[in-house]
Amino acid sequence: MLSDLMRFVTPANLTGHPAISIPVGYDRKEMPVGLQIIGRPWEEALLLRIAVNMEGKMELRKPVVFKPPVKQ
């Protein structure tokens, strides 16, 4: 299962391209959906600007099954 989840990470890691994953919404079962953006080398600042802009436009809410953090 881990190899299925990580299959899209390897190309960016091997080539040194910057990448970022951001939340973009929820599916029909209320599970969060993410988008991975891969940029050109040395364009981390552009990816961060895109991510901040997109996150500001997304509806973020608690998932149906929510467990608050454990207090220490």
C-alpha positions as CSV (number, residue, x, y, z in Angstrom):
1,M,0.0,0.0,0.0
2,L,2.8,2.4,0.8
3,S,4.3,1.9,-2.6
4,D,0.9,2.8,-4.1
5,L,0.8,6.1,-2.1
6,M,4.4,7.0,-2.9
7,R,4.5,6.2,-6.6
8,F,4.1,9.9,-7.6
9,V,6.8,11.2,-5.2
10,T,9.8,9.4,-6.8
11,P,10.0,11.4,-10.1
12,A,10.3,14.8,-8.3
13,N,12.7,13.4,-5.8
14,L,15.0,11.8,-8.4
15,T,15.1,14.9,-10.6
16,G,15.3,17.5,-7.8
17,H,12.1,19.3,-8.8
18,P,10.3,21.1,-6.0
19,A,6.9,19.8,-5.1
20,I,4.1,20.6,-2.7
21,S,0.8,18.9,-1.8
22,I,-2.2,21.0,-0.8
23,P,-5.8,20.2,0.2
24,V,-8.4,21.0,-2.5
25,G,-11.7,19.7,-1.1
26,Y,-13.6,16.6,-0.2
27,D,-14.9,13.6,-2.0
28,R,-18.4,12.1,-1.8
29,K,-17.5,10.2,1.4
30,E,-16.2,13.5,3.0
31,M,-12.6,12.3,2.8
32,P,-10.0,15.0,2.1
33,V,-8.6,15.3,-1.4
34,G,-5.2,16.8,-2.2
35,L,-3.4,18.1,-5.2
36,Q,0.4,17.7,-5.8
37,I,2.1,20.5,-7.8
38,I,5.6,19.9,-9.2
39,G,7.6,22.9,-10.3
40,R,10.7,23.7,-12.3
41,P,14.0,23.6,-10.4
42,W,14.7,26.5,-8.1
43,E,11.1,27.7,-8.2
44,E,10.0,26.9,-4.7
45,A,8.8,30.4,-4.0
46,L,6.4,30.2,-7.0
47,L,5.0,26.9,-5.7
48,L,4.5,28.4,-2.2
49,R,2.7,31.4,-3.6
50,I,0.4,29.1,-5.6
51,A,-0.3,26.9,-2.6
52,V,-1.1,29.9,-0.3
53,N,-3.4,31.3,-3.0
54,M,-5.3,28.0,-3.5
55,E,-5.6,27.2,0.2
56,G,-7.2,30.6,0.7
57,K,-9.9,29.7,-1.8
58,M,-10.6,26.2,-0.4
59,E,-13.3,25.3,2.0
60,L,-11.6,23.7,5.0
61,R,-13.7,21.9,7.6
62,K,-13.5,19.2,10.2
63,P,-13.9,15.7,8.7
64,V,-16.9,13.6,9.6
65,V,-14.8,11.5,12.0
66,F,-12.7,14.0,14.0
67,K,-10.6,13.2,17.0
68,P,-9.2,16.3,18.8
69,P,-5.5,16.3,19.7
70,V,-4.5,14.6,23.0
71,K,-3.7,17.1,25.7
72,Q,-0.6,16.3,27.6
